[in-house]
Structure formats: structure tokens, C-alpha cells
Amino acid sequence: MSESPRTAHTFELSPAELLEIRGLLTDAFDGHFADEDWDHALGGVHALYYEGGELVAHGSVIQRRVIHAGRSLRIGYVEAMGVRADRRRRGLGGLVMDTLERVIDGAYEFGALSASDDGAALYRARGWQLWRGRIEALGPDGVVHLPDEEDSTYLRPAAARPLPEPSAALLFDWREGDVL
């Protein structure tokens, strides 16, 4: 592992590269990577790690809007973090996260992500903190409480900025599929 992940905005990726990323993620998530999940991963900065010319790890950070205590915040939301099954537990996820966290530090109020049970340990070890407050989304019919997301949403301060206080809810923007 001598090289850092390559970074590219979605617009810089060729159709072949996008297809390769989608294939990696479909495999990494054991076929449970829906069209909506793919859509959520696009439009931001991708971190791509290659070994021997093959893509083996990917993650992206996209911009989302969150309302907290009456303020609209621009946050970096981590999406589509995946490592090829035969390359896991070798630090590749950490290399991808190093890159994504630098993007978050330079461009956003804080970072956020929704962690799977398998991925939560990686994020906790990197200083991501489980959100202890209420999670909501501004849906087509108004505010929707998302209690199932309250035990899997992690935040990370960006560039030593303070994290929001959990006394007020995080109100995320709405999107199709999994909101978080």
C-alpha cells in the first residue's frame, strides 16, 4: 500500500470507470446495492484505490443539507464505502477514509454517514461519533422522524469545528431510497 487513493469528481469519471465502481460496490454489498444507493454516491468526490490496475476500494463524499437548531448546514456525507471482499482487513478502508476526511475538513461544517454493523468499528476507531440526538428528514409531506437511523448515524468534526448539540434534531434533506 504505497499509493494514496485517486480522487475524482463524478464528472471526471468515464462511463467505463463508473461501471467499474458500480460493479465493485454491487459485489462489496453482496448484491444489496440498489439503483438509489448508486444515485446517492454520485455528484461528489470519489476516492478510488487500485492494486495491480484493479479497483479494490471506493468511497465518495457528497454534499447534503442538514437543518440543526434553525441553521442550514452544508455537510459532507460519506457514501458507497466498499472494499473488495478479498482485500478487506488490510487498511484499504482507512486509506479511502483518510482521503474523504480531508475533503470533509476542507469543504464542510462536519461529516456524517450511516454505518452498517460491519463498518461501525472502522468509523469509531477514526473518531467518528454516534449521534445521540433525534434524526429527521424533510420529506414531501413534511418532517419525518427516522428512529431507525438514530443508532447508525455517525458524525465527525471538520477541521476542529464543534459538532452540533444533540439537544436539537438533525433534519436531513429528502431523497429516494434510504434517506440516510
C-alpha positions as CSV (number, residue, x, y, z in Angstrom):
1,M,0.0,0.0,0.0
2,S,2.3,2.7,-1.2
3,E,-0.1,4.9,-3.0
4,S,-2.9,7.1,-1.9
5,P,-6.3,6.7,-3.4
6,R,-7.0,8.7,-6.6
7,T,-9.6,11.4,-6.2
8,A,-12.0,12.5,-8.9
9,H,-15.3,14.3,-9.0
10,T,-18.1,12.3,-10.7
11,F,-17.9,14.4,-13.8
12,E,-14.3,13.4,-14.3
13,L,-15.0,9.7,-14.3
14,S,-15.5,7.9,-17.7
15,P,-18.5,5.7,-18.3
16,A,-16.2,2.6,-18.0
17,E,-14.9,3.8,-14.6
18,L,-18.4,4.4,-13.3
19,L,-19.3,0.9,-14.4
20,E,-16.3,-0.5,-12.7
21,I,-17.2,1.4,-9.5
22,R,-20.8,0.2,-9.6
23,G,-19.5,-3.4,-10.1
24,L,-17.2,-3.2,-7.1
25,L,-20.0,-1.8,-4.9
26,T,-22.5,-4.4,-6.0
27,D,-20.0,-7.1,-5.1
28,A,-18.9,-5.4,-1.9
29,F,-22.5,-5.2,-0.7
30,D,-23.3,-8.8,-1.7
31,G,-25.8,-7.6,-4.4
32,H,-27.6,-5.3,-2.0
33,F,-26.6,-2.0,-3.7
34,A,-29.8,-0.6,-5.3
35,D,-30.1,2.0,-8.0
36,E,-31.0,4.6,-5.4
37,D,-27.8,3.8,-3.5
38,W,-25.8,4.3,-6.7
39,D,-27.5,7.6,-7.3
40,H,-26.6,8.7,-3.8
41,A,-22.9,8.0,-4.4
42,L,-22.8,10.4,-7.4
43,G,-22.2,14.1,-7.6
44,G,-19.3,14.5,-5.3
45,V,-15.7,13.5,-4.8
46,H,-14.8,9.8,-5.2
47,A,-11.7,8.2,-3.6
48,L,-10.6,5.1,-5.6
49,Y,-7.9,2.7,-4.6
50,Y,-6.3,0.4,-7.1
51,E,-4.0,-2.6,-6.8
52,G,-2.4,-4.0,-9.8
53,G,-4.6,-1.9,-12.0
54,E,-7.8,-3.2,-10.4
55,L,-10.2,-1.1,-8.4
56,V,-10.4,-2.7,-4.9
57,A,-11.8,0.1,-2.7
58,H,-14.1,3.1,-3.2
59,G,-15.9,5.8,-1.2
60,S,-17.4,9.1,-2.0
61,V,-18.4,12.2,-0.2
62,I,-21.3,14.3,-1.4
63,Q,-22.9,17.5,-0.2
64,R,-26.1,17.3,1.8
65,R,-28.1,20.0,3.7
66,V,-29.0,19.5,7.3
67,I,-31.0,21.8,9.4
68,H,-30.0,22.0,13.1
69,A,-31.3,24.4,15.7
70,G,-32.6,26.8,13.0
71,R,-29.5,26.8,10.8
72,S,-29.0,25.2,7.4
73,L,-25.6,23.4,7.3
74,R,-23.6,22.2,4.4
75,I,-22.2,18.8,5.4
76,G,-20.1,16.1,3.7
77,Y,-21.9,12.8,3.6
78,V,-19.9,9.6,3.1
79,E,-21.5,7.2,0.6
80,A,-20.7,3.9,-1.1
81,M,-17.7,2.9,1.1
82,G,-16.7,-0.5,-0.1
83,V,-13.7,-2.8,-0.3
84,R,-13.4,-5.9,-2.4
85,A,-14.1,-8.9,-0.2
86,D,-10.6,-10.5,-0.8
87,R,-8.9,-7.2,0.1
88,R,-10.7,-6.5,3.4
89,R,-8.9,-6.0,6.8
90,R,-5.8,-4.7,5.1
91,G,-6.3,-1.0,5.9
92,L,-7.7,0.0,2.5
93,G,-11.0,1.3,4.0
94,G,-8.8,3.5,6.2
95,L,-6.9,4.9,3.2
96,V,-10.1,5.7,1.4
97,M,-11.5,7.4,4.6
98,D,-8.2,9.4,5.0
99,T,-9.0,10.9,1.6
100,L,-12.7,11.5,2.2
101,E,-12.0,13.1,5.6
102,R,-9.6,15.6,4.0
103,V,-12.4,16.6,1.6
104,I,-14.8,17.0,4.6
105,D,-12.2,19.0,6.5
106,G,-11.7,21.4,3.6
107,A,-15.2,21.9,2.4
108,Y,-17.9,21.2,5.0
109,E,-19.2,22.0,8.5
110,F,-18.9,18.4,9.6
111,G,-19.0,14.9,8.2
112,A,-21.9,12.4,8.5
113,L,-22.6,8.8,7.5
114,S,-24.8,5.9,8.2
115,A,-22.8,2.9,9.3
116,S,-23.6,-0.8,8.8
117,D,-22.8,-3.0,11.8
118,D,-19.7,-4.2,10.0
119,G,-18.5,-0.7,9.2
120,A,-19.2,1.0,12.5
121,A,-15.9,-0.2,14.1
122,L,-13.8,1.4,11.4
123,Y,-15.6,4.8,11.8
124,R,-15.5,4.7,15.6
125,A,-11.7,4.0,15.5
126,R,-11.3,7.0,13.3
127,G,-13.0,9.4,15.8
128,W,-16.5,9.4,14.2
129,Q,-19.1,9.7,17.0
130,L,-22.5,8.1,17.2
131,W,-25.2,10.9,17.0
132,R,-27.1,10.8,20.3
133,G,-30.0,13.0,19.2
134,R,-33.0,12.8,17.1
135,I,-32.8,12.2,13.3
136,E,-35.4,13.6,10.9
137,A,-35.9,14.3,7.3
138,L,-37.8,16.9,5.4
139,G,-40.0,14.7,3.3
140,P,-42.6,15.5,0.6
141,D,-45.3,15.7,3.2
142,G,-43.3,17.5,5.9
143,V,-40.9,16.4,8.7
144,V,-40.5,12.6,9.2
145,H,-38.9,11.1,12.3
146,L,-36.3,8.4,11.4
147,P,-35.8,6.4,14.6
148,D,-34.1,3.5,12.8
149,E,-31.3,5.8,11.8
150,E,-30.6,7.0,15.4
151,D,-28.4,4.0,16.2
152,S,-26.3,4.1,13.0
153,T,-25.7,7.8,12.2
154,Y,-22.1,8.9,12.9
155,L,-20.7,12.5,12.8
156,R,-17.1,13.7,12.6
157,P,-16.0,17.3,13.3
158,A,-14.4,19.0,10.3
159,A,-11.2,20.9,10.8
160,A,-11.7,21.1,14.6
161,R,-15.2,22.8,14.3
162,P,-17.6,21.7,17.0
163,L,-20.3,19.2,16.3
164,P,-23.9,20.1,16.7
165,E,-25.5,19.7,20.1
166,P,-27.8,16.6,20.3
167,S,-30.5,18.6,22.1
168,A,-31.9,19.6,18.7
169,A,-32.6,17.2,15.9
170,L,-30.6,16.8,12.7
171,L,-33.1,17.4,9.9
172,F,-31.7,15.9,6.6
173,D,-32.7,16.7,3.1
174,W,-35.0,14.1,1.5
175,R,-34.0,11.7,-1.2
176,E,-35.4,8.5,-2.8
177,G,-34.4,5.1,-1.3
178,D,-32.6,5.1,2.0
179,V,-32.7,8.7,3.2
180,L,-29.5,8.1,5.2
